[in-house]
Amino acid sequence: MTASTSNNQPTINLNLYATLSSYRPDDQENYPIHPGLTIAELIKQLSIPEAMGVSVFVNGETVGKEFQLHGNEEVKIFPLMGGG
């Protein structure tokens, strides 16, 4: 879990994996958000292309793109993998 920044803006601990690592922000351990930010908005903020499929976990639970963040969450974003 993360703490809020000094100005009391909520933050999240953000982890991007595999091919998404190039979209990591510098402040991923204390990434500032506004309360109510959705996963879809976060993905857009990070400039991850909409066409790129992702799987998102918040505090170890799978969530959809409309899930709202409030701060102090651990967010992990993985690219979708295919195979056969």
Contacts in CASP RR format, 6 or more apart in sequence:
PFRMAT RR
TARGET T0000
AUTHOR 0000-0000-0000
METHOD contacts of the structure
MODEL  1
MTASTSNNQPTINLNLYATLSSYRPDDQENYPIHPGLTIAELIKQLSIPE
AMGVSVFVNGETVGKEFQLHGNEEVKIFPLMGGG
1 13 0 8 1.000
1 72 0 8 1.000
1 73 0 8 1.000
1 74 0 8 1.000
2 11 0 8 1.000
2 12 0 8 1.000
2 13 0 8 1.000
2 29 0 8 1.000
2 30 0 8 1.000
2 71 0 8 1.000
2 72 0 8 1.000
2 74 0 8 1.000
3 11 0 8 1.000
3 30 0 8 1.000
3 72 0 8 1.000
4 10 0 8 1.000
4 11 0 8 1.000
4 71 0 8 1.000
4 72 0 8 1.000
5 11 0 8 1.000
5 30 0 8 1.000
5 32 0 8 1.000
9 32 0 8 1.000
9 33 0 8 1.000
9 34 0 8 1.000
10 32 0 8 1.000
10 33 0 8 1.000
10 34 0 8 1.000
10 35 0 8 1.000
10 69 0 8 1.000
10 70 0 8 1.000
10 71 0 8 1.000
10 72 0 8 1.000
11 30 0 8 1.000
11 31 0 8 1.000
11 32 0 8 1.000
11 33 0 8 1.000
11 71 0 8 1.000
11 72 0 8 1.000
12 31 0 8 1.000
12 33 0 8 1.000
12 69 0 8 1.000
12 71 0 8 1.000
12 72 0 8 1.000
12 73 0 8 1.000
12 74 0 8 1.000
12 75 0 8 1.000
13 28 0 8 1.000
13 29 0 8 1.000
13 30 0 8 1.000
13 31 0 8 1.000
13 73 0 8 1.000
13 74 0 8 1.000
13 75 0 8 1.000
14 24 0 8 1.000
14 25 0 8 1.000
14 28 0 8 1.000
14 29 0 8 1.000
14 31 0 8 1.000
14 75 0 8 1.000
14 77 0 8 1.000
15 28 0 8 1.000
15 74 0 8 1.000
15 75 0 8 1.000
15 76 0 8 1.000
15 77 0 8 1.000
16 23 0 8 1.000
16 24 0 8 1.000
16 28 0 8 1.000
16 46 0 8 1.000
16 77 0 8 1.000
17 76 0 8 1.000
17 77 0 8 1.000
17 78 0 8 1.000
17 79 0 8 1.000
18 78 0 8 1.000
18 79 0 8 1.000
19 79 0 8 1.000
20 48 0 8 1.000
20 52 0 8 1.000
20 54 0 8 1.000
20 77 0 8 1.000
20 78 0 8 1.000
20 79 0 8 1.000
23 46 0 8 1.000
23 47 0 8 1.000
23 48 0 8 1.000
25 31 0 8 1.000
25 46 0 8 1.000
33 42 0 8 1.000
33 69 0 8 1.000
33 71 0 8 1.000
35 68 0 8 1.000
35 69 0 8 1.000
35 70 0 8 1.000
35 71 0 8 1.000
36 68 0 8 1.000
36 69 0 8 1.000
36 70 0 8 1.000
37 45 0 8 1.000
37 68 0 8 1.000
37 69 0 8 1.000
38 65 0 8 1.000
38 66 0 8 1.000
38 67 0 8 1.000
38 68 0 8 1.000
38 69 0 8 1.000
39 56 0 8 1.000
39 58 0 8 1.000
39 63 0 8 1.000
39 64 0 8 1.000
39 65 0 8 1.000
39 66 0 8 1.000
39 67 0 8 1.000
39 69 0 8 1.000
39 75 0 8 1.000
40 65 0 8 1.000
40 66 0 8 1.000
42 69 0 8 1.000
42 75 0 8 1.000
43 50 0 8 1.000
43 54 0 8 1.000
43 65 0 8 1.000
43 77 0 8 1.000
44 50 0 8 1.000
48 54 0 8 1.000
48 77 0 8 1.000
52 79 0 8 1.000
53 79 0 8 1.000
53 80 0 8 1.000
54 77 0 8 1.000
54 78 0 8 1.000
54 79 0 8 1.000
54 80 0 8 1.000
55 62 0 8 1.000
55 77 0 8 1.000
55 78 0 8 1.000
55 79 0 8 1.000
55 80 0 8 1.000
56 62 0 8 1.000
56 63 0 8 1.000
56 64 0 8 1.000
56 65 0 8 1.000
56 67 0 8 1.000
56 75 0 8 1.000
56 76 0 8 1.000
56 77 0 8 1.000
56 78 0 8 1.000
57 63 0 8 1.000
57 75 0 8 1.000
57 76 0 8 1.000
57 77 0 8 1.000
57 78 0 8 1.000
58 67 0 8 1.000
58 69 0 8 1.000
58 73 0 8 1.000
58 74 0 8 1.000
58 75 0 8 1.000
58 76 0 8 1.000
59 73 0 8 1.000
59 74 0 8 1.000
60 74 0 8 1.000
60 76 0 8 1.000
69 75 0 8 1.000
END
